[in-house]
Amino acid sequence: MLVLLSVIPAFLPHSIAGPALMAMMVPWGIVGWAFPPAQASRIIRLAPDAAPIVLSLNGSALYLGVALGAVVGGAVLRFGAPADLGLVAAVFPILGLGVMLAGYRAARAVAMPAE
C-alpha cells in the first residue's frame, strides 16, 4: 500500500489519482486500526505474567517508531520529493516482517526438543 502512495500519483492522471488515493485510505485505515489489538494479544500470549510491562514496552516502541518515521519522512522531504515518501516508507514494514520471521525461527529453534 505504501508503494502505491508513490506509484498512483506518478502514473495516473490527477483526476483519477486523487479518488484512487482516497479509496486506498479505507483499507489502510482498517488494517492500521486492526493491528494493535492483534499485537497486544500476541504479546500477552508470549508473556502472560509480565503483560503490563510488555504492553507498556510495546506502546513505547510504537511511539518511538512514530517519532523515527517523522525523522525519516522529514529527511526524505528534505533530500527527495514527496512522491518518494511511499517508496521509502515501504522499506520499514518489510524490515519489520523480516525481524518478526527471524523471531519465529528463533522461537521454533528454542522450543524444539533435542532428539
Rosetta blueprint (number, residue, H / E / L):
1 M L
2 L H
3 V H
4 L H
5 L H
6 S H
7 V H
8 I H
9 P H
10 A H
11 F H
12 L L
13 P L
14 H H
15 S H
16 I H
17 A H
18 G H
19 P H
20 A H
21 L H
22 M H
23 A H
24 M H
25 M H
26 V H
27 P H
28 W H
29 G H
30 I H
31 V H
32 G H
33 W H
34 A H
35 F H
36 P H
37 P H
38 A H
39 Q H
40 A H
41 S H
42 R H
43 I H
44 I H
45 R H
46 L H
47 A L
48 P H
49 D H
50 A H
51 A H
52 P H
53 I H
54 V H
55 L H
56 S H
57 L H
58 N H
59 G H
60 S H
61 A H
62 L H
63 Y H
64 L H
65 G H
66 V H
67 A H
68 L H
69 G H
70 A H
71 V H
72 V H
73 G H
74 G H
75 A H
76 V H
77 L H
78 R H
79 F H
80 G L
81 A L
82 P H
83 A H
84 D H
85 L H
86 G H
87 L H
88 V H
89 A H
90 A H
91 V H
92 F H
93 P H
94 I H
95 L H
96 G H
97 L H
98 G H
99 V H
100 M H
101 L H
102 A H
103 G H
104 Y H
105 R H
106 A H
107 A H
108 R H
109 A H
110 V H
111 A H
112 M L
113 P L
114 A L
115 E L
